[in-house]
Amino acid sequence: MEKRVLVFAALAEVLTGAVLLLYPPIVAKLLFGADSAGVGLVLSRVAGIALIALGVACWPYGAASRALCGMLTYSSLATLGLL
């Protein structure tokens, strides 16, 4: 039962992060009822990258390397995003 909850939470984090990364205005509109522009879009994308990395780190299988995979995911996506 616990693994199912962790899988659901990890998938929810990854999906939310992907939406933030690909189309940040929809999340800002749904959560806050406001539009985001300029720096808000960049920060939303960085938050999306962080949520994807959190989802990877929370995945319940392969416990030995979860933290490493989460950090590598964040570092590589953040580098690509800032390029």
C-alpha positions in Angstrom: 0.0 0.0 0.0 2.8 2.4 0.9 4.5 1.9 -2.5 1.3 2.7 -4.3 1.1 6.0 -2.4 4.7 6.8 -3.2 4.2 6.0 -6.9 1.1 8.2 -7.1 2.9 11.0 -5.3 6.0 10.7 -7.5 3.9 10.7 -10.7 1.9 13.7 -9.5 5.1 15.6 -8.9 6.5 14.7 -12.3 3.3 15.6 -14.1 3.0 18.9 -12.3 6.6 19.7 -13.0 6.2 18.8 -16.7 3.2 21.1 -17.0 5.1 23.9 -15.2 8.1 23.3 -17.5 6.1 23.2 -20.8 3.3 25.7 -20.2 3.7 27.7 -16.9 0.8 30.1 -17.4 -1.9 27.4 -17.0 -0.6 26.5 -13.5 -0.4 30.1 -12.4 -3.9 30.7 -13.7 -5.3 27.6 -11.9 -3.5 28.1 -8.6 -3.6 31.9 -8.3 -6.1 33.2 -10.9 -3.4 35.5 -12.3 -1.2 35.6 -15.3 2.6 35.2 -15.1 5.0 37.1 -17.3 8.7 37.8 -17.5 10.7 36.5 -14.6 7.6 34.6 -13.4 7.8 32.3 -16.4 11.5 31.5 -15.8 10.9 30.8 -12.1 8.0 28.6 -13.0 10.1 26.6 -15.3 12.8 26.2 -12.7 10.1 25.1 -10.2 8.9 22.6 -12.7 12.4 21.2 -13.1 12.7 20.9 -9.3 9.3 19.1 -9.1 10.4 16.6 -11.8 13.7 16.0 -9.8 11.6 15.5 -6.6 9.4 13.0 -8.4 12.5 11.1 -9.5 14.0 11.2 -6.0 10.7 9.9 -4.4 10.3 7.0 -6.8 10.0 4.0 -4.5 12.1 1.5 -6.5 15.9 1.4 -6.5 16.3 3.0 -3.0 20.1 3.1 -3.1 20.4 5.6 -6.0 17.2 7.7 -5.6 18.9 10.8 -4.2 21.7 10.6 -6.8 19.2 10.3 -9.7 17.1 13.2 -8.3 20.2 15.5 -8.0 21.5 14.5 -11.5 18.0 15.1 -13.0 17.8 18.5 -11.4 21.3 19.5 -12.4 21.1 18.4 -16.0 17.6 19.9 -16.6 18.5 23.1 -14.9 21.6 23.4 -17.0 19.7 22.7 -20.2 17.0 25.2 -19.1 19.4 28.0 -18.4 21.3 27.5 -21.7 
